[in-house]
Amino acid sequence: MELAPHKVETSFCSDMATVGARGIGIGVNKLHPHNSSKPTSRFLGKRLRIKSTSESQRSARITSSNPKTLLVFAAGGELINAAHDLFVGVGVGLPCTVMECGDIIYRSTLPKSNGLTLTTPGAVLALGALSYLWATPGVAPGFFDMFILAFVERLFRPTYRKDDFVLGKKLGEGAFGVVYRVSLAKKPSSKKDGDLVLKKATEYGAVEIWMNERVRRACANSCADFLYGFLETSPKKGAEYWLLWRFEGEATLSDLMLSKEFPYNVETMITGKVQDSPKGLERENRIIQTIMRQLLFALDGLHSTGIVHRDIKPQNIIFSEGSRTFKIIDLGAAADLRVGINYIPKEFLLDPRYAAPEQYIMSTQTPSAPSAPVATALSPVLWQMNLPDRFDIYSAGLIFLQMAFPALRTDSGLIQFNRQLKRCDYDLDAWRKSVEPRASLELRRGFELLDLDGGIGWELLTSMVRYKARQRTSAKAALAHPYFDREGLLVLSFMQKLRLQFFRATQQDYGEAAKWIIQLMAKSGTKKEGGFTEAQLQDLREIQPKGKKKASPQRNALASALRLQRKVIRTLNESMDELNQRRKSLWWSRWIPERNEVRKYIYTSFFFSFLFFFYV
Ligand SMILES: Nc1ncnc2c1ncn2[C@@H]1O[C@H](COP(=O)(O)OP(=O)(O)OP(=O)(O)O)[C@@H](O)[C@H]1O
């Protein structure tokens, strides 16, 4: 039957919409007129209606007589459509579940789609994308931090110049800089500014400024209060980075631990007065708990924002007299895994006394950080693959040990302990078995302290000091450990016990668990029951298929999965290496202000122009 052209509005349904079944594939490759077997050319000159958000895409006149043109035209529209659907969680599903194709003839009588049909796969995809963007180290918060917060902060914070300071006592001198206690030449309000600390640093100063600024915006309480950092160039000394902090206090944890009064001296500092309750293990345990909680809290702050310190040791933990808490200092060796700054997998700047056995925070198979956008996009994957934060956890575990065992507080004591632990394959339980029988009184006292409350302190310690980074607890999980519940293990509530069980479960080596499951399946396995036969188990153990063994579905699936995994890793490595070969500059050091004030005005005008254009 022929219809009058003005009445006919033809509808097409594309084969694309099997996206729901296929994941995110955009399979636009052919059009077919729904409910019709008539050739495509039959619809020439009619209106082609495709699902789209803009009116121009919604409707267009077909002018070509070539069916290929028709297909390309529709495919383009569908491509835009699919991209739109992917991000708003709309329209992903089987063809007729997401679009109203209707009748070929009376299409115009159909109700207009409102364009927002939420489907389950679409919502899952959108949620997945959001979780990825917010997963540690946080791509989305990083974007906000770098392009908005950093700019705004720069406009409003006070700036300093070389001539503003009067140098005082030298506080320390390391390989990369000298630290002084300083005061302001003109003290506008002496109470507010108080005493300051100034570090004149060499090339690593740039990194330290970046890290301190990141920390100040993301977790200010974790580290010493950073005020300002700038580049000072003089013909005599060349380029020098000047970093300024508020003076936090006289003592580091190292100074306090070396005192015979430890840990009671810390208690006095935290509470602000001398306690007169009887000395003993219980009280010492409580003080050590408090120090560990503060240290883990500071580490959790750093790790949540994607920063790994890499030089955690008592010398870099300062007691802040203002807040009466311990804070971390010296971020010169830190790595920002969010954008890949200072992350060089095969290079390390570590203190061997406190370094984890892996020595590198990332696998040496992982290539150096590529350009910032690529590093940022991949950062959640790399973080999960390497768990670089566990490097700091190992160092924190050693500090815990030093607090419990006075003999390990000296350099020689710690070096000797490290040797013993290495001989025991980094197994703290094995070390304990080897030293406990002939332990001195002091050593035995340390074990007693950790064994309080059913050995919950020892349990936390062994979950921090482990050979495999993946088996070490994170700072967040450690903070949730019942060791930090004041009442101890015996009076744990049902929920706390459940939490402890969960914590223990997360500490398992899942490589072993996988083997165990395979064996269990094999034991229960006959073909009838669906388990593995011995021959299949052998194949699984060997993983790599050998020779011309007869293929089984399980073996093939496993082999394909392994091949795919290897291919993905190889491709990732190759592409990142390629990117690295391009000359990299310290692009981010552009953020560091130079002495003159001109930059500030440039930034200010840039920011306000941006706001103005945005408004317009
Ligand atoms: N904010 C601060 N408040 C008080 N004292 C500080 C502060 N920052 C640093 N110090 C003191 O300065 C000393 C050296 O600081 P820092 O470790 O950052 O310098 P460094 O040059 O990296 O030294 P090293 O190489 O020995 O680690 C610290 O041990 C501490 O005593």
The ligand as a Tripos MOL2 file, in Angstrom:
@<TRIPOS>MOLECULE
LIG
   31    33     1     0     0
SMALL
NO_CHARGES

@<TRIPOS>ATOM
      1 N1         57.7350   22.5780   61.7150 N.pl3     1 LIG1
      2 C1         58.7640   22.3130   62.5070 C.ar      1 LIG1
      3 N2         58.7150   22.6870   63.7930 N.ar      1 LIG1
      4 C2         59.7490   22.4490   64.6190 C.ar      1 LIG1
      5 N3         60.8870   21.8560   64.2440 N.ar      1 LIG1
      6 C3         61.0040   21.4640   62.9820 C.ar      1 LIG1
      7 C4         59.9490   21.6750   62.0380 C.ar      1 LIG1
      8 N4         60.3530   21.1930   60.8660 N.ar      1 LIG1
      9 C5         61.5820   20.6980   61.0570 C.ar      1 LIG1
     10 N5         61.9910   20.8520   62.3160 N.ar      1 LIG1
     11 C6         63.2690   20.4390   62.9100 C.3       1 LIG1
     12 O1         64.2630   20.4710   61.9030 O.3       1 LIG1
     13 C7         64.9020   19.2190   61.8010 C.3       1 LIG1
     14 C8         65.2410   18.9280   60.3560 C.3       1 LIG1
     15 O2         64.0530   18.9300   59.5960 O.3       1 LIG1
     16 P1         63.8760   18.0080   58.3050 P.3       1 LIG1
     17 O3         63.9500   16.5940   58.6940 O.co2     1 LIG1
     18 O4         62.6690   18.4520   57.5900 O.co2     1 LIG1
     19 O5         65.1680   18.4350   57.4750 O.3       1 LIG1
     20 P2         66.1200   17.6040   56.5450 P.3       1 LIG1
     21 O6         67.0610   18.5670   55.9240 O.co2     1 LIG1
     22 O7         65.3300   16.7730   55.6430 O.co2     1 LIG1
     23 O8         66.8630   16.7130   57.5970 O.3       1 LIG1
     24 P3         67.2590   15.1850   57.4270 P.3       1 LIG1
     25 O9         67.8970   15.0430   56.0870 O.co2     1 LIG1
     26 O10        68.1810   14.9770   58.5880 O.co2     1 LIG1
     27 O11        65.9720   14.4020   57.5540 O.co2     1 LIG1
     28 C9         63.9420   18.2230   62.3960 C.3       1 LIG1
     29 O12        64.5950   17.1240   62.9520 O.3       1 LIG1
     30 C10        63.2210   19.0290   63.4530 C.3       1 LIG1
     31 O13        63.9210   18.9850   64.6470 O.3       1 LIG1
@<TRIPOS>BOND
     1     1     2 1
     2     2     3 ar
     3     2     7 ar
     4     3     4 ar
     5     4     5 ar
     6     5     6 ar
     7     6     7 ar
     8     6    10 ar
     9     7     8 ar
    10     8     9 ar
    11     9    10 ar
    12    10    11 1
    13    11    12 1
    14    11    30 1
    15    12    13 1
    16    13    14 1
    17    13    28 1
    18    14    15 1
    19    15    16 1
    20    16    17 2
    21    16    18 1
    22    16    19 1
    23    19    20 1
    24    20    21 2
    25    20    22 1
    26    20    23 1
    27    23    24 1
    28    24    25 2
    29    24    26 1
    30    24    27 1
    31    28    29 1
    32    28    30 1
    33    30    31 1
@<TRIPOS>SUBSTRUCTURE
     1 LIG1         1 GROUP 0 **** ****
